[in-house]
Amino acid sequence: MSVLDKLNIGIVGAAGRGGAYGVGREAAGVRIHAVCDIQVDQLEECRQRLGAAEKYTDYAEMLEKSELDAVVVGTPMPLHATQAIMALEHNLHVLSEVPAAVSVEQCQALVQAATKSKAMYMMAENYIYTKPNVLIGELVRQGLFGTVYYAEGEYLHELKGLNEITRWRRQWQTGIPGVTYGTHSLGPILQWMAGDRVVRVCCADSAVHYQDPRGDYYAQQTPVMLCKTARDALIKIRVDMVSDRPHAQMNYQLQGTDGVYESHRDGPVERGKIWLRELSQEIKWHDLESLMNIDALAERYVPELWRNPPEEAARAGHGGGDYFEMLDFVRAIRGEAPSPLGIHEAMDITLPGLISQQSIQQDGAWLPVPDSRAWADGLPQPQLQMIWPERLLDSPPVPQLPERYLLRCYTDADEAGYLELMAKAGLHGWDYQRLAQVLPTILPDGLFVVVYRPTGKLVATAMAQHTPTELHPHGGQLGWVAGDPEHSGQGLGMAVCAAVVARLIRAGYRRIYLCTDDFRLPALKTYLKLGFEPFLFTEGMAQRWDQVYEKLGWARPA
């Protein structure tokens, strides 16, 4: 249909959460053309309230028969990815409720479907639109927080009673250990950290204290997830949907070099508070709302979105988010503005929670978070490769370590400690059999470990391997670099990598290379600082490296 006409929207889950997306339809220039829900007794009332021409109880039938341009997915969590994929395969634009999916495998399938489809995917994370969150984002964008390096988000919403009404919640929101519903917290924070993404997480929980009416204990109590980003920021996310307490669903903190923000916590007297160096050289709190009511400041810092919001937005749920996200969805469909939460941004705030569920099962181990951009073409991408430049072959790097650490070669007595270190570093699948297979490829005295002297524990490792390939027929490889996350920031990765390069140079190798992944930004930073250079061996590799440099905040060398 012509973009000048109204877009036909279908809503699945329309008798429940999906019905909220009727708000703003006139302002957005859309028509709710069809509604779908399995709650037959509520469907006709829903159709009339939303002004839809058609109603369905079968989602597949709606996709086949109804003349739609887009679909809003407002169903329970485990259905989001499947129903979004079905719409994308019909080349229908998708606005999906949060989270995007409930497994990493679903995420991969969703990314591939979005990549192949002619339609657009957007995630409906409404908390990014609330007035305080939009305001903080604008202050960050204008540089008033300086360099942002720490944030907290909390979603504290006791819903044990609701679990018994909408029974899917009991399994999918509170029946799985780890962060199952973290996008309301992480979404706004990553908007404030534009261009950054979470690259690894760990997660822990308290003991469980509550039972459901059937006497079964909840799997989740109050999980806390720590996130490290590509730019070395730290984020703490806490979700609690079980503990008896008043609601406090939108709690945030943001710390930068020149400012700090703490949101209100829904208490009777609490208000958001802020300090910005540009507004006050004295480090003290200011009331956020009062500060923004000063006309001169409001004109400069309050975004247009919230200067004169329409009455319909003020009445909409989730602080106006239900209204504004529909407007953004339609603008993105029409090509008037980019989607604020496209498929990869949706993955950026969904995948950390899914990986936290793996971490909590592994006693809080730090685990890498995949970058969905590597899945986009539906085919496995070759790893990035780097080579040691010939001009540095006569200048082997010298390992340097803090006093409490010792660099030495691996011995047979290190076997158990080595495997424990590999697991801690998130390199899973390493066992005695795999280690035995790899050892013959390593040069004599070429497997290096760093020992933490106070405990005798292995905390970093890397190996010099003889692994010639078609691209490197006489090559020596820097392989399997790993570090204990508890000892990050000590330069241990740089030290073991320097030791390996020096060993390969002593062995006479003129081609030294390594392989790595796009999302391993801390490792990439180490390799680049040490002296390695990108090896552009196939089409598209230059663009991938451009993205790496952009995420690191570095200018790519000419």
N, C-alpha and C positions, 0 to 999 in steps of 0.2 A: 504494500500500500504506500501511498505518498506520505512523506514525512510531514506534509502540511495537514494531513488528516489526523484524527485522534487515533492513538494506538489502542488496539484491542488487547486487554489483559485478562488472563485466566488466573484464578487463585485456587491452589490446592491447600486444603486445611482451612477453608474459608469460614467454617462454623466455629473455629477456634482462634488461634493466634493469627492466622492468615487474614481474618476479617479486619484487623487493624490497618491493613494497607489500603483500605478504601479512603482513608483520610488523605487529602491533598490531590485527589484524582482530577478535580476540575482545574486546579492551578497547574498541575503537571500536563494537562491536555491529554488524558487517557480515559478510556472507557473500560469499566469492569464488564467484560463481555460474558464471561463464564465463571461459575464457581463450582468447586468440587469438594466433597467431604463424605466420609462414611457414616457420619451422624445424620441419618436420614430424617429424623424428627425435627432437626434444626435447619435443614438445608433450604426449605422454601422461604422461611423467615429471613435467612441469610441472603438469599437471592434478591428478595424485595428490598432489604435494607441497603444493599450495595448497588442496586439498580442493574443487575445482570440480566441478560437476555436468556441465558441457558444455565442449567444445573446438571451436574453429573455426580454419580457415586463411584465411577470408575475413572481413574486418572488417565490410563492409557486411551480410553475411549475419548476423553476430552481432547487429548493431544491429536488424535486421529481426525475427529469430526469437527471440532470448533475452529473457526477462523480467527486464529490468535496471532499476535506479534510477539508476545512475551508471556512469561509465567512467573508468578510469585509462589515460592515454596514456603509454606507456613505450617508444616507438619512436624511431628516429633523428630528428634535428633537423628535416629538411625535411618530415617527415610530421606534426609536432605540430599545426600550425594546421589543416590540412585535416581530420585525424581529429577534432580537437576540434569543428570546425564541424559535421561530420557528426553527432556525438553531440548537440550543442546543438539541431540541427534536429529531432532525435527527442525533444527535451525531456528529455534525460538529463544529469544533473550531470557535470561534467568536472573531473578532477584531472590536469593536464598537466605533463609533464617540461619542463625548461628547454632553451633559451629558448622563449618562447611562439610565435615565428614566425621565418622567415629573410628576410623582406622587409617593407617598410613596407606594401605592398599587402596582403600576408597579414594584417598587423596590423589594417588597416582592415576587412577582411572578417570577421576574428575578433571584433572589437568589435561590429560590426553584428549578427553571429549571436548573441552573448551578450546583446545588448540586446533582441533580438526573442524569444529563447527564454524559456520558463517555468522553465528550469533555471539552475543557478549554475555559473560557471567559477571555478576556483582554480588557481593556478600552484604547482607543487611545488618551490619553492626551499628546499631542506633546510638550507642553511647558516645561515638565520635562527634555527634551533632549537638550535645547539650551545651548550653551557653558557657559554663565555666571551662569545659574541655576545648571548645572552639577558641575561647579567649586565650587560654594558656598556649594553644598552638600558634596563635598569631604573635604572642609575645616572644615565643621561641623563634619563630620565623624572622622576626625583626631583630633578633640578636640580643634581646634583653637578658636572657639567661646565660649568655656566654656559651661555653662548651657544656653541653648536657652530658652527665656521666652516671647518674643514678636515678632510679624511679621505683615507686611501689604502687601496686594496685591490689585492691581487696574487693571481693564480692561476698558479702556476708548476708545471707538470705535464708533463714530457717524455713524449710518447706516440707517437713515430715508429713503434715496433714495433706498437702497437695500431692505428695507421692502416692497416697492411697486413692486419690481421685483420678489422676493421670498416671497410671501405673508404670508407663514406660520410664518415667523419671526415676523410679526406685532402682531400676537397673542401670540406666544410661547416665544419669547425673550423679547418683550417690551410691551406686552399687559397684563401681569400679575404682580401685585405689588410684590416686593421682588426680591431676587437674583435668576434669572432664568439661568444665564450663568456664574457661578462662578468657574468652575473647572480649567480654565486657571490660576486663581489666587491661589486657594487653593491647587491645585495639587502639584506644586513645594514646597510650604511651608510645607505641610505634609510630603513630601520626606525629607526635612531638619529636621523635628521633628520625626524621625523614631521611630516607636513603640507607637506613641501617636495618639489620635483621638479627634475630636470635640465631646463634650458631651452635650453642650447646646448652644443655639444661641438666639440673639435678633436682630431685624431689624427695621429700620426707613427709611423714604424717605422724600425728600423735596416736596414742592408743584409742581404740574405739570404745565409746561409752553408752551408745544408744541402740535400742532394738526396735524393729518394726512390730506391728500388731501380731504378727505370726511368730514372734520370738526370735527372729533372725537378726543378727547384728549387722549394722551397716558396714560396708567395706571401706567407706570414706568417713573421715572425721573433719579434719581441718588441714588439708594438704598445703604445703608451702613449696613453691617452685622457684629456684634461683635460675636466672638466665644470664648468660654472657653474650654480648652482641659482637658483630663483626668489627665494630669500632671500640671494643673493650669497655662498653658501658655495662653496668650491672643492674638487673631488674629483679625485684622480688614480687611474686604473685601469690596471694593467699585466697583460697576459695573455701567457704564453709556454708553448707546448706543443711546441716544437721543440728549443730549446737543450739541450745535454747538461749536466745538473746534477741534484743530488738534488731530490726533490719538496719543495715548500713551498707547499701549495695554499691555505692559509687565513691569509694575511697581511693584517693591518689596522693602521691608525693612526687615531686620532681626537684632534683638538685642539679644546679649548674655552677659554673665558676663565678657567675655574677648574679645569681638569683636562686630562690627556693620557694616552693609552693606546697602547701598542705591543704587538701580539700576539707570541707566540713564532713562530719561523720553522722549526719542525720539526727543529731541530738537536739534537745530542746533549746539550747542557747548557742550551739556551735555555729560558726561561719567560716568560710574559706579564708585563708590568710596567706600573705605573700610578702616577700622582700625582694626588691630589685635594686641593684647598685645605682642604676641610672636615675631612679626616682628617690633614693634615699641613701646617702653615704653612711649614715648611721645604720648599723645592722640591727633592725628591729622589725617586728611584724606589723603589717598593715592589713586592714580589713579589705578583702578583695572586692566585695560588692560596693562599699563606700568609695573605694579608690576609682572604680570604673564609672561611678556616677558623676565624677568631675567632668564637665563638658569637654574641656580641652583634651583630657586623657581619653575619654570615650571616643571622640572623633578620630583620634590617632590610632587607637589600639583595638577598639571593639569592631570586629568584622561586620561588613554590611549585612551578612546573614542575620545578625541579632540586633541591629540598630532599631529597625522598625519591623519586627516579625508580624505576619498576619495573625489575626485572632485564631484562625484554624490551627496554626502551628502551636500557639500557646496552649490550645486545648488538647493537642495530640499527646499520645503516650510517650514515655521514655524521654521526657524533657524536650519534646519537639522532634525527636529523632525519627519517629514514624512518618512525620510529614516531610522532613527535609530529605530523607534518603530516597523517597519516591521521586522527588523532584530531580535529584542527582541521577537516579537510574534512567529517567526519561531523557535528561540532557545527554547522558552518555550514549544512549541508543541513537539519538538524533545527531550525534557527533559534535554537539555544542561544547562539551567539556569532557575531559577524561574521567573515567570512573575512579572514585577515591579508594575503592576496595575491589579491584579486579581479581582475576583468578590467583595471581601470585601473591598479592597482598593478603588475600583470604587464606592462602596457605601459610603465610608468615605468622598469622595470629592463631591458626588452628594447629599446625604441626608441633609447636613447642609443648602444648598440653598433651598431645598423643605420645610424644617421646617421654614426657614426665611420667606417664603410666608405665613405661618400660623401666625408667630409672627407679621408681619406688619398689618395683619387684626385684631390683638388683641392689637393694640396700643403699639407695641414694647415689648410685654411681653417676658421674658426669657422662652424658651421652651426646653425640653430635646430632644436630637437627638438619635434615636434608634440605637442600634448596630446590624448590619445585621447578625452577627455571631450567634445571638439568633434565626434567622430564618432558619438556614442552613439545618436542617433536615426536614423542611417542616411541622413540628408539633410544637405546643406551648411547650416551655421548662418550667419545673417547676421553680419557683423563687428560688434564692439562699436563704438559711436560715442560721441564726447564733444563737448561744446560749450563755448565760452568764455562765461562768464556776463556778462550785460549790465552788472552792477554794476562790472565791471573794464574796460569799453570805454574809459573815460576815463583809465585808468591802464595804458598799454602796458608790458609787461615790458622790462627793460633787459638785453641780453646781457652776460654777464661771462665772461671767459676767463683762464686762467693766462698768464703773460708769454710763454711760448714758443709760443703759438698766436695766429693771426691770423684774424679773421672778415672775409670779403669776399664780394662777389657773383661768381657764375660767369662765366667768359669762354670764348670758343670754344677758346682754347688749353688749357682744362681737360678737354676731351672724353675723352681717353684715361685721365687720372687719375681722372675721375669714374666711368667704367665699371669701373676697377680697384677703386675704393672700394666700389661697389655689390656686386661679387663678393665682396670680403673680408667685407662685412657679411652675406653669405648671401642677398642679394636677387638671385636668379639669373634669367636670361632678359633681362637688360639688355644691349642692344647698340646700335650706332649708329642702327639703324632705330627701335628703341623710344624712344631718347632724342629723335630727331627728331619722333616722334609726340607726345611729352609737352610739348616746349618751347612749342608755341603756347598751352597752357593756363596757362602760368606768367606771373604779373604781371611787368611790366618791373622789373628789379632785384629780383626775387622768388625767385631761386634762390641760396641761400646755401651757402657752403662754408667749412670751417675748414681752415687750412693749418698744418702743423707746421713752424715756422720753420727748425729745424736741417736738415731734409731737403727742404723745399718740397713734401712730399707732402700730398694732400688726405686728411683724416682724419675728417671729419664733414660732413653735408649735410642740408638740408631745403628744401622749396619752398612758396611761397605760390601756390595755384592758384585760378583761376576755374572751378569745376566745379559749377554749380548742379544740384540733384537735386530729386525730388518732395518729399522731406523738408526740403530746404534750397534753395528756389527762388531765393533771392538770397544764396546762401552762398559764402563763400570757404573754401578747404580748406587745412589744414596737411597736406602730403603727403610721402611717401617720405623719412622720416627714417632716416638710416643713419649708422653709425659704425664706424671701424676698431676691432676688439676689442683691439688692442694698446694703444689709447689710452683704454680704458674707465676710469671713475673720475675723469676730469678735468673733468666737467661740460660736455662738448662738446655732448651731446644737448640739454641744457637751454638752452645758448646759441643753437644754430641754431633751436630751436623758439621761443624768445623773439623772435628776429629776425623769424621768419615772422609771428608774431602781431602784432608791432608794425607790420610792413609792411601786413598786411591791415587793421589799424585805420586806418593813414594813408590807405589807399585808400577808406575810408568804409564798409567792410563792418560790418553790425550783427549778422550771424550768421556765426560762425567755427566750423568743425567739423573733426573728424578721424575716421578709421576705423582700427581696429586689431584684433588678435586676442587672445583670452583668454590664450594662453600667452606673450605678449610682456610678461612682468612687468616687466623693467627699463624698457621704454618706457612702460608704464602708470604706473610709479612716477614717471617724469619728468613725464609729462603732468599727473598729479594734483598733484605738487609745484608745477608752474608755475602751476596755477590752473584747469585744465580740469575739467569735471564730467561724470559719466555722463549720457548721453542715453537714456532708457528708452523706446524707440520701438516695441517689440513685446513680446508675451507671453513670459515666461521671462527677460527681460533683467535684471530685478531680482535673480533667483536667480544668474545668471551673475556679476553684479557682487558679490554677497555672497561668492561663491567667490574672486573676485579679491582682495577685501579680506582674506579669511581667509588666502590664500596669502602676501599681503604682510605679514601679521601686524599689520594695521591695523584699528582699529574703523571701521566704515562710518558716515559722518555721518548723523544723523537726518534 
